[in-house]
Amino acid sequence: MTQHVPVLLNEVINYLDPRPGRWYIDATFGGGGYSLAILQRKANLIAFDLDQQAITLGKKRLASACPPGASYHLFHLNYKNMDQALHQLSLNTVDGVVFDLGFSTDQLHAGRGFSFQHPDDLLDLRYDKFSGRPAWQLLSQLTPAEIADALILYSQHPQAQAIAQEIHQIAVKRQLTMQDIIDIAKKHPAKKTKTHPATTILQALRILVNKELDNLKTGLLKAVSHLKPGGRLVVVSFHSGEDRIVKNFLKTNPHLKTLTKKAVTPSLQEIKHNPKSRSAKLRAAEKI
């Protein structure tokens, strides 16, 4: 059973507007909240996730929830390669694409380096443990300046230089653990916040390891290229760098008409029910 709560679910479905018999992509399956809502509209679903466990659990969940007349296909695939899956399904266009760029609560189990509840975990931070380099390895191969650049770019941390130096000193000697990041964060706190002091550091390293912003730029281009005229693109982001990319993309792409004059954010009631939603921003557009 998934523990992940989909953010802005009603708003996402309203903008995506899934209709019976049409095809929609959930580019970031996660716990499957958006996917289930799409299927409940008797629409057809194509979903992607880099986490094999999410795909395995998702197939079981959707098998019992898919209504008659709808179909679904789950792929262990980076959404930037969505054209490969569409080719496999003999589809060239779809009626809508949704991206949830947030972190799934289901990935907080031990062994991944994502959770502060497991301080002894090696710092892996990969969504897909079968590709790329784990954080502890990547960071051992970067200079302090390169690590600092990532902390500044992806988290705007005010003490990026000092943190980078300490991460580098440990990484070249041994494998980094979550406890190392927690200890470093406590020594170099960011501005006052209600979140864990290591949250922004971990966010920056996760984005670095998974090349999330580069993948987003490619994924948005692929999504628009496969949208039918009148098809909808909906993106929920949780980081200022992500939102900036999405906002500029929707504004400058000549094939899109923006549907959200400003970002849609969660209600106070949703934030109270799901505090992790507080930084979410939804933007949507329609293909011309």
C-alpha positions as protocol buffer text, in pm:
chain_id: "A"
residue {
  index: 1
  type: MET
  ca { x: 0 y: 0 z: 0 }
}
residue {
  index: 2
  type: THR
  ca { x: 137 y: 340 z: -96 }
}
residue {
  index: 3
  type: GLN
  ca { x: 192 y: 604 z: 174 }
}
residue {
  index: 4
  type: HIS
  ca { x: 231 y: 885 z: -79 }
}
residue {
  index: 5
  type: VAL
  ca { x: -42 y: 1148 z: -91 }
}
residue {
  index: 6
  type: PRO
  ca { x: -86 y: 1305 z: -437 }
}
residue {
  index: 7
  type: VAL
  ca { x: -61 y: 1684 z: -424 }
}
residue {
  index: 8
  type: LEU
  ca { x: -322 y: 1913 z: -584 }
}
residue {
  index: 9
  type: LEU
  ca { x: -504 y: 1603 z: -713 }
}
residue {
  index: 10
  type: ASN
  ca { x: -835 y: 1773 z: -792 }
}
residue {
  index: 11
  type: GLU
  ca { x: -663 y: 2065 z: -961 }
}
residue {
  index: 12
  type: VAL
  ca { x: -441 y: 1835 z: -1168 }
}
residue {
  index: 13
  type: ILE
  ca { x: -738 y: 1634 z: -1293 }
}
residue {
  index: 14
  type: ASN
  ca { x: -940 y: 1949 z: -1367 }
}
residue {
  index: 15
  type: TYR
  ca { x: -664 y: 2091 z: -1586 }
}
residue {
  index: 16
  type: LEU
  ca { x: -569 y: 1758 z: -1745 }
}
residue {
  index: 17
  type: ASP
  ca { x: -937 y: 1684 z: -1816 }
}
residue {
  index: 18
  type: PRO
  ca { x: -902 y: 1309 z: -1890 }
}
residue {
  index: 19
  type: ARG
  ca { x: -1183 y: 1172 z: -2107 }
}
residue {
  index: 20
  type: PRO
  ca { x: -1301 y: 815 z: -2173 }
}
residue {
  index: 21
  type: GLY
  ca { x: -1107 y: 625 z: -2436 }
}
residue {
  index: 22
  type: ARG
  ca { x: -835 y: 887 z: -2478 }
}
residue {
  index: 23
  type: TRP
  ca { x: -466 y: 844 z: -2392 }
}
residue {
  index: 24
  type: TYR
  ca { x: -281 y: 1019 z: -2109 }
}
residue {
  index: 25
  type: ILE
  ca { x: 73 y: 1003 z: -1975 }
}
residue {
  index: 26
  type: ASP
  ca { x: 165 y: 1013 z: -1606 }
}
residue {
  index: 27
  type: ALA
  ca { x: 533 y: 1092 z: -1652 }
}
residue {
  index: 28
  type: THR
  ca { x: 620 y: 1038 z: -1284 }
}
residue {
  index: 29
  type: PHE
  ca { x: 408 y: 750 z: -1153 }
}
residue {
  index: 30
  type: GLY
  ca { x: 530 y: 745 z: -791 }
}
residue {
  index: 31
  type: GLY
  ca { x: 247 y: 623 z: -569 }
}
residue {
  index: 32
  type: GLY
  ca { x: 5 y: 627 z: -862 }
}
residue {
  index: 33
  type: GLY
  ca { x: -240 y: 886 z: -730 }
}
residue {
  index: 34
  type: TYR
  ca { x: -276 y: 1074 z: -1058 }
}
residue {
  index: 35
  type: SER
  ca { x: -275 y: 751 z: -1258 }
}
residue {
  index: 36
  type: LEU
  ca { x: -565 y: 608 z: -1059 }
}
residue {
  index: 37
  type: ALA
  ca { x: -765 y: 927 z: -1106 }
}
residue {
  index: 38
  type: ILE
  ca { x: -702 y: 915 z: -1481 }
}
residue {
  index: 39
  type: LEU
  ca { x: -818 y: 552 z: -1501 }
}
residue {
  index: 40
  type: GLN
  ca { x: -1127 y: 629 z: -1293 }
}
residue {
  index: 41
  type: ARG
  ca { x: -1231 y: 863 z: -1575 }
}
residue {
  index: 42
  type: LYS
  ca { x: -1215 y: 553 z: -1800 }
}
residue {
  index: 43
  type: ALA
  ca { x: -922 y: 701 z: -1990 }
}
residue {
  index: 44
  type: ASN
  ca { x: -618 y: 502 z: -2104 }
}
residue {
  index: 45
  type: LEU
  ca { x: -292 y: 545 z: -1915 }
}
residue {
  index: 46
  type: ILE
  ca { x: 80 y: 529 z: -1993 }
}
residue {
  index: 47
  type: ALA
  ca { x: 300 y: 580 z: -1687 }
}
residue {
  index: 48
  type: PHE
  ca { x: 674 y: 599 z: -1623 }
}
residue {
  index: 49
  type: ASP
  ca { x: 894 y: 575 z: -1316 }
}
residue {
  index: 50
  type: LEU
  ca { x: 1266 y: 535 z: -1257 }
}
residue {
  index: 51
  type: ASP
  ca { x: 1203 y: 333 z: -942 }
}
residue {
  index: 52
  type: GLN
  ca { x: 1147 y: -33 z: -1024 }
}
residue {
  index: 53
  type: GLN
  ca { x: 974 y: -88 z: -690 }
}
residue {
  index: 54
  type: ALA
  ca { x: 718 y: 182 z: -779 }
}
residue {
  index: 55
  type: ILE
  ca { x: 643 y: 1 z: -1104 }
}
residue {
  index: 56
  type: THR
  ca { x: 613 y: -340 z: -937 }
}
residue {
  index: 57
  type: LEU
  ca { x: 376 y: -212 z: -668 }
}
residue {
  index: 58
  type: GLY
  ca { x: 193 y: 5 z: -919 }
}
residue {
  index: 59
  type: LYS
  ca { x: 103 y: -286 z: -1144 }
}
residue {
  index: 60
  type: LYS
  ca { x: -60 y: -464 z: -852 }
}
residue {
  index: 61
  type: ARG
  ca { x: -246 y: -154 z: -744 }
}
residue {
  index: 62
  type: LEU
  ca { x: -376 y: -63 z: -1088 }
}
residue {
  index: 63
  type: ALA
  ca { x: -475 y: -422 z: -1170 }
}
residue {
  index: 64
  type: SER
  ca { x: -735 y: -414 z: -894 }
}
residue {
  index: 65
  type: ALA
  ca { x: -849 y: -57 z: -959 }
}
residue {
  index: 66
  type: CYS
  ca { x: -866 y: -28 z: -1337 }
}
residue {
  index: 67
  type: PRO
  ca { x: -1231 y: 4 z: -1448 }
}
residue {
  index: 68
  type: PRO
  ca { x: -1373 y: -182 z: -1750 }
}
residue {
  index: 69
  type: GLY
  ca { x: -1303 y: -3 z: -2076 }
}
residue {
  index: 70
  type: ALA
  ca { x: -974 y: 152 z: -1967 }
}
residue {
  index: 71
  type: SER
  ca { x: -619 y: 21 z: -2012 }
}
residue {
  index: 72
  type: TYR
  ca { x: -280 y: 101 z: -1864 }
}
residue {
  index: 73
  type: HIS
  ca { x: 88 y: 46 z: -1942 }
}
residue {
  index: 74
  type: LEU
  ca { x: 364 y: 100 z: -1684 }
}
residue {
  index: 75
  type: PHE
  ca { x: 726 y: 141 z: -1789 }
}
residue {
  index: 76
  type: HIS
  ca { x: 1048 y: 138 z: -1587 }
}
residue {
  index: 77
  type: LEU
  ca { x: 1178 y: 430 z: -1791 }
}
residue {
  index: 78
  type: ASN
  ca { x: 1296 y: 789 z: -1762 }
}
residue {
  index: 79
  type: TYR
  ca { x: 1022 y: 1017 z: -1892 }
}
residue {
  index: 80
  type: LYS
  ca { x: 1275 y: 1190 z: -2115 }
}
residue {
  index: 81
  type: ASN
  ca { x: 1262 y: 868 z: -2320 }
}
residue {
  index: 82
  type: MET
  ca { x: 882 y: 856 z: -2344 }
}
residue {
  index: 83
  type: ASP
  ca { x: 901 y: 837 z: -2723 }
}
residue {
  index: 84
  type: GLN
  ca { x: 1049 y: 486 z: -2691 }
}
residue {
  index: 85
  type: ALA
  ca { x: 743 y: 364 z: -2501 }
}
residue {
  index: 86
  type: LEU
  ca { x: 501 y: 534 z: -2739 }
}
residue {
  index: 87
  type: HIS
  ca { x: 674 y: 371 z: -3035 }
}
residue {
  index: 88
  type: GLN
  ca { x: 644 y: 33 z: -2862 }
}
residue {
  index: 89
  type: LEU
  ca { x: 269 y: 93 z: -2821 }
}
residue {
  index: 90
  type: SER
  ca { x: 234 y: 214 z: -3182 }
}
residue {
  index: 91
  type: LEU
  ca { x: 116 y: 553 z: -3055 }
}
residue {
  index: 92
  type: ASN
  ca { x: 245 y: 885 z: -3182 }
}
residue {
  index: 93
  type: THR
  ca { x: 22 y: 1130 z: -2996 }
}
residue {
  index: 94
  type: VAL
  ca { x: -160 y: 1151 z: -2663 }
}
residue {
  index: 95
  type: ASP
  ca { x: -430 y: 1376 z: -2517 }
}
residue {
  index: 96
  type: GLY
  ca { x: -249 y: 1487 z: -2205 }
}
residue {
  index: 97
  type: VAL
  ca { x: 70 y: 1462 z: -1999 }
}
residue {
  index: 98
  type: VAL
  ca { x: 115 y: 1526 z: -1628 }
}
residue {
  index: 99
  type: PHE
  ca { x: 444 y: 1564 z: -1440 }
}
residue {
  index: 100
  type: ASP
  ca { x: 469 y: 1552 z: -1059 }
}
residue {
  index: 101
  type: LEU
  ca { x: 827 y: 1657 z: -988 }
}
residue {
  index: 102
  type: GLY
  ca { x: 801 y: 1591 z: -617 }
}
residue {
  index: 103
  type: PHE
  ca { x: 962 y: 1321 z: -411 }
}
residue {
  index: 104
  type: SER
  ca { x: 748 y: 1018 z: -334 }
}
residue {
  index: 105
  type: THR
  ca { x: 705 y: 926 z: 32 }
}
residue {
  index: 106
  type: ASP
  ca { x: 726 y: 561 z: -71 }
}
residue {
  index: 107
  type: GLN
  ca { x: 1098 y: 609 z: -141 }
}
residue {
  index: 108
  type: LEU
  ca { x: 1180 y: 685 z: 222 }
}
residue {
  index: 109
  type: HIS
  ca { x: 1238 y: 319 z: 310 }
}
residue {
  index: 110
  type: ALA
  ca { x: 1581 y: 208 z: 427 }
}
residue {
  index: 111
  type: GLY
  ca { x: 1868 y: 146 z: 189 }
}
residue {
  index: 112
  type: ARG
  ca { x: 1831 y: 443 z: -45 }
}
residue {
  index: 113
  type: GLY
  ca { x: 1982 y: 732 z: 150 }
}
residue {
  index: 114
  type: PHE
  ca { x: 1662 y: 937 z: 120 }
}
residue {
  index: 115
  type: SER
  ca { x: 1539 y: 930 z: 479 }
}
residue {
  index: 116
  type: PHE
  ca { x: 1665 y: 1101 z: 793 }
}
residue {
  index: 117
  type: GLN
  ca { x: 1510 y: 807 z: 981 }
}
residue {
  index: 118
  type: HIS
  ca { x: 1787 y: 582 z: 845 }
}
residue {
  index: 119
  type: PRO
  ca { x: 2110 y: 771 z: 927 }
}
residue {
  index: 120
  type: ASP
  ca { x: 2335 y: 470 z: 867 }
}
residue {
  index: 121
  type: ASP
  ca { x: 2230 y: 436 z: 501 }
}
residue {
  index: 122
  type: LEU
  ca { x: 2493 y: 500 z: 240 }
}
residue {
  index: 123
  type: LEU
  ca { x: 2413 y: 819 z: 50 }
}
residue {
  index: 124
  type: ASP
  ca { x: 2279 y: 673 z: -276 }
}
residue {
  index: 125
  type: LEU
  ca { x: 1996 y: 912 z: -378 }
}
residue {
  index: 126
  type: ARG
  ca { x: 1931 y: 748 z: -715 }
}
residue {
  index: 127
  type: TYR
  ca { x: 1571 y: 688 z: -815 }
}
residue {
  index: 128
  type: ASP
  ca { x: 1696 y: 408 z: -1040 }
}
residue {
  index: 129
  type: LYS
  ca { x: 1954 y: 195 z: -861 }
}
residue {
  index: 130
  type: PHE
  ca { x: 2045 y: 27 z: -1189 }
}
residue {
  index: 131
  type: SER
  ca { x: 2183 y: 335 z: -1364 }
}
residue {
  index: 132
  type: GLY
  ca { x: 2407 y: 629 z: -1289 }
}
residue {
  index: 133
  type: ARG
  ca { x: 2640 y: 674 z: -994 }
}
residue {
  index: 134
  type: PRO
  ca { x: 2533 y: 680 z: -628 }
}
residue {
  index: 135
  type: ALA
  ca { x: 2585 y: 1010 z: -449 }
}
residue {
  index: 136
  type: TRP
  ca { x: 2872 y: 882 z: -236 }
}
residue {
  index: 137
  type: GLN
  ca { x: 3064 y: 784 z: -550 }
}
residue {
  index: 138
  type: LEU
  ca { x: 2979 y: 1091 z: -758 }
}
residue {
  index: 139
  type: LEU
  ca { x: 3072 y: 1330 z: -478 }
}
residue {
  index: 140
  type: SER
  ca { x: 3410 y: 1162 z: -434 }
}
residue {
  index: 141
  type: GLN
  ca { x: 3486 y: 1248 z: -797 }
}
residue {
  index: 142
  type: LEU
  ca { x: 3382 y: 1614 z: -783 }
}
residue {
  index: 143
  type: THR
  ca { x: 3586 y: 1911 z: -662 }
}
residue {
  index: 144
  type: PRO
  ca { x: 3467 y: 2123 z: -368 }
}
residue {
  index: 145
  type: ALA
  ca { x: 3387 y: 2401 z: -616 }
}
residue {
  index: 146
  type: GLU
  ca { x: 3166 y: 2170 z: -824 }
}
residue {
  index: 147
  type: ILE
  ca { x: 2980 y: 2051 z: -514 }
}
residue {
  index: 148
  type: ALA
  ca { x: 2934 y: 2412 z: -399 }
}
residue {
  index: 149
  type: ASP
  ca { x: 2798 y: 2509 z: -740 }
}
residue {
  index: 150
  type: ALA
  ca { x: 2532 y: 2238 z: -709 }
}
residue {
  index: 151
  type: LEU
  ca { x: 2435 y: 2351 z: -358 }
}
residue {
  index: 152
  type: ILE
  ca { x: 2402 y: 2710 z: -476 }
}
residue {
  index: 153
  type: LEU
  ca { x: 2215 y: 2626 z: -796 }
}
residue {
  index: 154
  type: TYR
  ca { x: 1976 y: 2367 z: -653 }
}
residue {
  index: 155
  type: SER
  ca { x: 1919 y: 2490 z: -297 }
}
residue {
  index: 156
  type: GLN
  ca { x: 2056 y: 2846 z: -269 }
}
residue {
  index: 157
  type: HIS
  ca { x: 2224 y: 2738 z: 53 }
}
residue {
  index: 158
  type: PRO
  ca { x: 2401 y: 3035 z: 217 }
}
residue {
  index: 159
  type: GLN
  ca { x: 2688 y: 2820 z: 344 }
}
residue {
  index: 160
  type: ALA
  ca { x: 2743 y: 2619 z: 27 }
}
residue {
  index: 161
  type: GLN
  ca { x: 3121 y: 2665 z: 20 }
}
residue {
  index: 162
  type: ALA
  ca { x: 3181 y: 2539 z: 374 }
}
residue {
  index: 163
  type: ILE
  ca { x: 2940 y: 2249 z: 331 }
}
residue {
  index: 164
  type: ALA
  ca { x: 3104 y: 2149 z: 2 }
}
residue {
  index: 165
  type: GLN
  ca { x: 3446 y: 2143 z: 163 }
}
residue {
  index: 166
  type: GLU
  ca { x: 3329 y: 1910 z: 439 }
}
residue {
  index: 167
  type: ILE
  ca { x: 3142 y: 1680 z: 199 }
}
residue {
  index: 168
  type: HIS
  ca { x: 3452 y: 1657 z: -20 }
}
residue {
  index: 169
  type: GLN
  ca { x: 3684 y: 1583 z: 273 }
}
residue {
  index: 170
  type: ILE
  ca { x: 3472 y: 1287 z: 379 }
}
residue {
  index: 171
  type: ALA
  ca { x: 3386 y: 1162 z: 30 }
}
residue {
  index: 172
  type: VAL
  ca { x: 3749 y: 1121 z: -79 }
}
residue {
  index: 173
  type: LYS
  ca { x: 3822 y: 913 z: 231 }
}
residue {
  index: 174
  type: ARG
  ca { x: 3518 y: 687 z: 257 }
}
residue {
  index: 175
  type: GLN
  ca { x: 3159 y: 634 z: 151 }
}
residue {
  index: 176
  type: LEU
  ca { x: 2925 y: 910 z: 267 }
}
residue {
  index: 177
  type: THR
  ca { x: 2625 y: 824 z: 483 }
}
residue {
  index: 178
  type: MET
  ca { x: 2306 y: 1007 z: 567 }
}
residue {
  index: 179
  type: GLN
  ca { x: 2450 y: 1071 z: 914 }
}
residue {
  index: 180
  type: ASP
  ca { x: 2739 y: 1264 z: 756 }
}
residue {
  index: 181
  type: ILE
  ca { x: 2496 y: 1499 z: 582 }
}
residue {
  index: 182
  type: ILE
  ca { x: 2294 y: 1544 z: 902 }
}
residue {
  index: 183
  type: ASP
  ca { x: 2608 y: 1630 z: 1101 }
}
residue {
  index: 184
  type: ILE
  ca { x: 2731 y: 1876 z: 837 }
}
residue {
  index: 185
  type: ALA
  ca { x: 2390 y: 2043 z: 815 }
}
residue {
  index: 186
  type: LYS
  ca { x: 2378 y: 2098 z: 1193 }
}
residue {
  index: 187
  type: LYS
  ca { x: 2720 y: 2267 z: 1179 }
}
residue {
  index: 188
  type: HIS
  ca { x: 2616 y: 2491 z: 891 }
}
residue {
  index: 189
  type: PRO
  ca { x: 2244 y: 2567 z: 927 }
}
residue {
  index: 190
  type: ALA
  ca { x: 2054 y: 2757 z: 660 }
}
residue {
  index: 191
  type: LYS
  ca { x: 1791 y: 3017 z: 743 }
}
residue {
  index: 192
  type: LYS
  ca { x: 1536 y: 2925 z: 1008 }
}
residue {
  index: 193
  type: THR
  ca { x: 1290 y: 2671 z: 879 }
}
residue {
  index: 194
  type: LYS
  ca { x: 1043 y: 2415 z: 1013 }
}
residue {
  index: 195
  type: THR
  ca { x: 1201 y: 2142 z: 803 }
}
residue {
  index: 196
  type: HIS
  ca { x: 1498 y: 1923 z: 894 }
}
residue {
  index: 197
  type: PRO
  ca { x: 1825 y: 2124 z: 870 }
}
residue {
  index: 198
  type: ALA
  ca { x: 1962 y: 1882 z: 608 }
}
residue {
  index: 199
  type: THR
  ca { x: 1659 y: 1904 z: 380 }
}
residue {
  index: 200
  type: THR
  ca { x: 1794 y: 2163 z: 135 }
}
residue {
  index: 201
  type: ILE
  ca { x: 2137 y: 1997 z: 115 }
}
residue {
  index: 202
  type: LEU
  ca { x: 1980 y: 1659 z: 41 }
}
residue {
  index: 203
  type: GLN
  ca { x: 1749 y: 1818 z: -216 }
}
residue {
  index: 204
  type: ALA
  ca { x: 2043 y: 1970 z: -404 }
}
residue {
  index: 205
  type: LEU
  ca { x: 2242 y: 1646 z: -402 }
}
residue {
  index: 206
  type: ARG
  ca { x: 1938 y: 1446 z: -519 }
}
residue {
  index: 207
  type: ILE
  ca { x: 1880 y: 1682 z: -811 }
}
residue {
  index: 208
  type: LEU
  ca { x: 2250 y: 1659 z: -899 }
}
residue {
  index: 209
  type: VAL
  ca { x: 2267 y: 1280 z: -885 }
}
residue {
  index: 210
  type: ASN
  ca { x: 1952 y: 1226 z: -1092 }
}
residue {
  index: 211
  type: LYS
  ca { x: 2014 y: 1514 z: -1336 }
}
residue {
  index: 212
  type: GLU
  ca { x: 1658 y: 1621 z: -1264 }
}
residue {
  index: 213
  type: LEU
  ca { x: 1659 y: 1966 z: -1426 }
}
residue {
  index: 214
  type: ASP
  ca { x: 1820 y: 1844 z: -1747 }
}
residue {
  index: 215
  type: ASN
  ca { x: 1569 y: 1558 z: -1764 }
}
residue {
  index: 216
  type: LEU
  ca { x: 1284 y: 1804 z: -1707 }
}
residue {
  index: 217
  type: LYS
  ca { x: 1388 y: 2024 z: -2000 }
}
residue {
  index: 218
  type: THR
  ca { x: 1407 y: 1724 z: -2232 }
}
residue {
  index: 219
  type: GLY
  ca { x: 1086 y: 1572 z: -2095 }
}
residue {
  index: 220
  type: LEU
  ca { x: 883 y: 1889 z: -2151 }
}
residue {
  index: 221
  type: LEU
  ca { x: 997 y: 1908 z: -2512 }
}
residue {
  index: 222
  type: LYS
  ca { x: 910 y: 1541 z: -2568 }
}
residue {
  index: 223
  type: ALA
  ca { x: 569 y: 1585 z: -2404 }
}
residue {
  index: 224
  type: VAL
  ca { x: 470 y: 1876 z: -2629 }
}
residue {
  index: 225
  type: SER
  ca { x: 595 y: 1697 z: -2940 }
}
residue {
  index: 226
  type: HIS
  ca { x: 357 y: 1406 z: -2865 }
}
residue {
  index: 227
  type: LEU
  ca { x: 54 y: 1611 z: -2758 }
}
residue {
  index: 228
  type: LYS
  ca { x: -242 y: 1635 z: -2992 }
}
residue {
  index: 229
  type: PRO
  ca { x: -378 y: 1983 z: -3069 }
}
residue {
  index: 230
  type: GLY
  ca { x: -599 y: 2066 z: -2772 }
}
residue {
  index: 231
  type: GLY
  ca { x: -402 y: 1825 z: -2552 }
}
residue {
  index: 232
  type: ARG
  ca { x: -312 y: 1936 z: -2202 }
}
residue {
  index: 233
  type: LEU
  ca { x: 25 y: 1962 z: -2025 }
}
residue {
  index: 234
  type: VAL
  ca { x: 16 y: 1984 z: -1643 }
}
residue {
  index: 235
  type: VAL
  ca { x: 325 y: 2018 z: -1423 }
}
residue {
  index: 236
  type: VAL
  ca { x: 349 y: 2022 z: -1044 }
}
residue {
  index: 237
  type: SER
  ca { x: 687 y: 2138 z: -916 }
}
residue {
  index: 238
  type: PHE
  ca { x: 830 y: 2175 z: -565 }
}
residue {
  index: 239
  type: HIS
  ca { x: 1155 y: 2363 z: -623 }
}
residue {
  index: 240
  type: SER
  ca { x: 1213 y: 2717 z: -749 }
}
residue {
  index: 241
  type: GLY
  ca { x: 1457 y: 2596 z: -1015 }
}
residue {
  index: 242
  type: GLU
  ca { x: 1200 y: 2349 z: -1150 }
}
residue {
  index: 243
  type: ASP
  ca { x: 920 y: 2604 z: -1146 }
}
residue {
  index: 244
  type: ARG
  ca { x: 1137 y: 2859 z: -1328 }
}
residue {
  index: 245
  type: ILE
  ca { x: 1207 y: 2608 z: -1606 }
}
residue {
  index: 246
  type: VAL
  ca { x: 838 y: 2518 z: -1637 }
}
residue {
  index: 247
  type: LYS
  ca { x: 720 y: 2880 z: -1631 }
}
residue {
  index: 248
  type: ASN
  ca { x: 966 y: 2988 z: -1900 }
}
residue {
  index: 249
  type: PHE
  ca { x: 891 y: 2682 z: -2113 }
}
residue {
  index: 250
  type: LEU
  ca { x: 516 y: 2740 z: -2111 }
}
residue {
  index: 251
  type: LYS
  ca { x: 564 y: 3109 z: -2180 }
}
residue {
  index: 252
  type: THR
  ca { x: 806 y: 3074 z: -2471 }
}
residue {
  index: 253
  type: ASN
  ca { x: 692 y: 2757 z: -2647 }
}
residue {
  index: 254
  type: PRO
  ca { x: 504 y: 2868 z: -2962 }
}
residue {
  index: 255
  type: HIS
  ca { x: 288 y: 2554 z: -2962 }
}
residue {
  index: 256
  type: LEU
  ca { x: 136 y: 2618 z: -2619 }
}
residue {
  index: 257
  type: LYS
  ca { x: -137 y: 2839 z: -2473 }
}
residue {
  index: 258
  type: THR
  ca { x: -92 y: 2885 z: -2099 }
}
residue {
  index: 259
  type: LEU
  ca { x: -399 y: 2801 z: -1890 }
}
residue {
  index: 260
  type: THR
  ca { x: -266 y: 2925 z: -1555 }
}
residue {
  index: 261
  type: LYS
  ca { x: -194 y: 3299 z: -1538 }
}
residue {
  index: 262
  type: LYS
  ca { x: -3 y: 3232 z: -1218 }
}
residue {
  index: 263
  type: ALA
  ca { x: 96 y: 2914 z: -1041 }
}
residue {
  index: 264
  type: VAL
  ca { x: -183 y: 2725 z: -862 }
}
residue {
  index: 265
  type: THR
  ca { x: -89 y: 2643 z: -502 }
}
residue {
  index: 266
  type: PRO
  ca { x: -244 y: 2415 z: -237 }
}
residue {
  index: 267
  type: SER
  ca { x: -516 y: 2539 z: -7 }
}
residue {
  index: 268
  type: LEU
  ca { x: -446 y: 2588 z: 361 }
}
residue {
  index: 269
  type: GLN
  ca { x: -661 y: 2282 z: 427 }
}
residue {
  index: 270
  type: GLU
  ca { x: -447 y: 2065 z: 198 }
}
residue {
  index: 271
  type: ILE
  ca { x: -125 y: 2194 z: 352 }
}
residue {
  index: 272
  type: LYS
  ca { x: -260 y: 2112 z: 698 }
}
residue {
  index: 273
  type: HIS
  ca { x: -354 y: 1761 z: 583 }
}
residue {
  index: 274
  type: ASN
  ca { x: -31 y: 1709 z: 386 }
}
residue {
  index: 275
  type: PRO
  ca { x: 250 y: 1947 z: 498 }
}
residue {
  index: 276
  type: LYS
  ca { x: 475 y: 1822 z: 217 }
}
residue {
  index: 277
  type: SER
  ca { x: 247 y: 1998 z: -30 }
}
residue {
  index: 278
  type: ARG
  ca { x: 331 y: 2347 z: 100 }
}
residue {
  index: 279
  type: SER
  ca { x: 587 y: 2428 z: -171 }
}
residue {
  index: 280
  type: ALA
  ca { x: 388 y: 2282 z: -463 }
}
residue {
  index: 281
  type: LYS
  ca { x: 314 y: 2494 z: -770 }
}
residue {
  index: 282
  type: LEU
  ca { x: 95 y: 2380 z: -1058 }
}
residue {
  index: 283
  type: ARG
  ca { x: 119 y: 2522 z: -1409 }
}
residue {
  index: 284
  type: ALA
  ca { x: -81 y: 2406 z: -1710 }
}
residue {
  index: 285
  type: ALA
  ca { x: -102 y: 2469 z: -2084 }
}
residue {
  index: 286
  type: GLU
  ca { x: -289 y: 2350 z: -2390 }
}
residue {
  index: 287
  type: LYS
  ca { x: -134 y: 2265 z: -2723 }
}
residue {
  index: 288
  type: ILE
  ca { x: -246 y: 2496 z: -3002 }
}
